[in-house]
Amino acid sequence: MRQIVLDTETTGLEVSQGHRIIEIGCVELVNRKLTGNHYHQYINPQREIDQGAIEVHGITSDFLADKPEFDAIAAAFIEFVAGAELVIHNAPFDMGFLNSELKRLESGERALEASCSVTDTLVMARSKHPGQRNSLDALCGRYEVDNSQRDLHGALLDAEILADVYLAMTGGQTALQLSDSGTDNDGQVRVENIVRLAADRPALPLTKATSEELAAHEAQLDAIAAASGGRVFWRDLIVPGDSAQ
């Protein structure tokens, strides 16, 4: 299973107002493992960048002046993502901009959904954590992902961080949290935010007790038996023929 975790930076917020992509960052996962392969490209948008956008990502028109336009990098980008599942935080935003860029090409490239499936981690996070903040920074705090280098947004850095968040959100067990009320109507304690362990996780090591440790254990049980009138719960659980190991 090949997945591409993707992020973009843009000249502004609204693709309908003619805003363009200025940076694409992608990291590759194969069978839920980072491969080290990535795609990163700055792009000259041929238009001015909103000041509000510069305050978010720090990318200026002067910096992009000598960078290629989208049509010059489109083939390499499409080749990198083709056939993969795209993992994106707030996918409609990035996909809207990417498909707008593809539509501008003279080659008439189709929308990315024609060759890639899309998973939106924002939708996933809202389902898992309703009523909570689910920005990338908030998820980093919730899943203990280091985002200390994220002073400004950057497509490749954000894609790397999102990959860690996605793997934590889908592949391991998060901290158990009780619901606000604590119980369901039937009085049973309700536990939220349980994620199943990944099927491909490594096997846990099995370490057997040594003969010295078993002897020390039996001595401790003898002491408990002496203090409790001979009743030792752990010995009562052992079925004849079973090993104490």
N, C-alpha and C positions, 0 to 999 in steps of 0.2 A: 504494500500500500504506500503510494507516494503522495505526500502532502507538501504544499508550499504555503508557508506562513508569510503573509504579504502586508505591506503598509505603503502608503503614499503620503507625500506632502504636496500642497497645491498653492496656487496664487491667491486663493480665497475660498469661501465656503460654498458658493453656489455655481454648479456647473452650468445652470441655465443662464447665468449672467456672463458666460464666456470664459470663466476661469479655467486654468490649465494645470496639468501635473508638472511639478518641477523636480520630484525625486521619487524613485521607486526602490524599495528594499524588500528582498525575499530571502528566506532561509528554507532549506529542504529537510523534510523528515521522511525517512523510509522505515516502515514498520515501527513508527512512533519513536525513532531514534534520530537525533541530529546527525547528518552526514558530513557537515563541514562545507557542503556546497552552498553557494549563495549567489544572488544576483543583486547588483547595486548600481544605480545610474542616476546622475543628475541630468536635468533636461532644461534646455533653453525654451521658455514658454512663448517667446515673441510677444510678450505683453508685460505690463507693470504688475508688481506684487502688492497686494493690499498691506498697509502698515500693520493692521491687526494680525495678519498671517505671519509677517516677519517677526513680530513679537512672540509668536508661538514657536516657530522653527528656526529663526535666525538666518534664513537664506535670503540673500539680496540679489537684485538684478545684476549688479556688478559681478558678483561671484559666478552667475550663470551665463555671463556674456559669451564665454568661449566654449560653452557646453553644447553638445549636439541637440538638434530638435528631435521631436518624438519619432518622426518618420525614419530617421537614421538609426534608431535603436529598436524599432518595433519588431523586426524579424528575430533579433536575439532574445528579446523579452518573451515573445510568443513561443519560441522554441523551448525556453527554460520552463515555462509553466504548462505547456501543452499536456493534456491528459491527466493532470494532477487534480487533487482536491485542494481548493484554495481555502485557507483558514484566515479570516479577516475579522478585526474588531470593528463593528458597525459597517458591515459589508456594503450596504446600499451606497454609502458615500464613495468608497474607493472604486466599486464596480461602476458607478455612474460616471466617474471621471475617466476610468480606463476605457470603457466602451465609447465614450465621447471621442477620445483620442483615436481609437480604432476606426470610428466612423469617418473621421477626417481624411484617412489615408486613401490615396488614389487606387490602391490595390483592392479596396472594398472589403477589408477584413471583417469577419463576422464578430458578434459579441462574444466575450470570453465564455459565457455560459454554454456556448455551442461545443466547446472542447474541454471545459473544466466544470466540476461541481463546486459548490460554495458552501462553507460552514461559517456562520456568523457567531463569533464568540460572545458578542454583546447579547444576542438573543439567548444563547445558552446560559450566560451568567444571570440574566434577569429571571430565567426559569428556576435556576438553582437558588438564587438569593433575592426573592421578591421583596420590594420595598427598601432595598439597600442600594448604596452607591455601587455602580458597576463599571466605572471608568477603568482604564488600564492601570492607573496608579492605585486605585482602590483595590483592584484584584491582586496587585503585587503585595499590598499589605495583608490581604486576607490569606493568600497562599504562600506568604513568606518568600517572595521572589525579589531578589536584589535589583532595585531600580535607582540606586544612588547616583549613577552616572547620567541620569535623565534630567539634566537641567533644562534643556530645550528638546522639543520633539525632533526626531530624526527617523527617516523611514527604515533604515537598516537596523539601528539600535532598537527601535520599537518592535520590529519584526522579531528580533532575537528575544526580547523580553516577552512578547506575546507567545512565542513558542514555549517558553518555560511555563508561563501561566496556563496555556492550553494543556500541556502535559500534566501539570499538577491538578487541573480542574477535571480532567477526564481519566486519569490513570492511577490515582491513589486515593487513600482515605483521608478526608479532611478532618479537622477537629469536630467532634460532635457538639452540636448546639441544641439545647432544649428550646421548644417553642415558647412564645411569650406566656401562654397560659400554663404550660408545663404538662398538661394532660389532655387527652381526647375526651369526648363525651362519655365513653365507657370507663373512664378512670385510668386508662393505660397511659403511661408516659410516652410522649411522642418525641422522636429524635429526628432532626432534620440534617440535611447536608451530608448524607452518607454517599460516598462514591465507591463503586465496586473497584477492587484491585484489578490492574491490567492482567490480561490472560498471559502475556509474554513476560511477566515479571520474573526475575531470577528466583530459583528455589531457595528457601530459607535453610541455613546450615543446621544440621542435627548434631548436637554434642551430647554424648551419653555420660552419665556420672561415672567417676572412677570407683574402684572398690573401697578406697579410703573414704570418699564422699558418701557412699552408700552406708558404710559402717557408722559414720558420724550421724547420718540421718536416722538409722535405727536406734542409736544411743539417745538421740533427742526424743524419738517416739517413746522409748522406755521411760524417760523422765516424765513425759506428759502422762503416760499410763499410770505411773506411780502417784502422780498428783491428782488424777481424775478418777481413781477407783477402777482402773483397768479399761476404761472406755477411750479408745483412740479412733477418731472419725476416719482418718486416712487408712488405717488398717482394716476398718470395716468395709471400705470400698473395694478392697482387693479381692477378686474372685479367685478361688483355688485354681492353681495352674498358671495364673497370670504372673508376670514378672514385675517386681517393684520398679524395674528400670523403665 
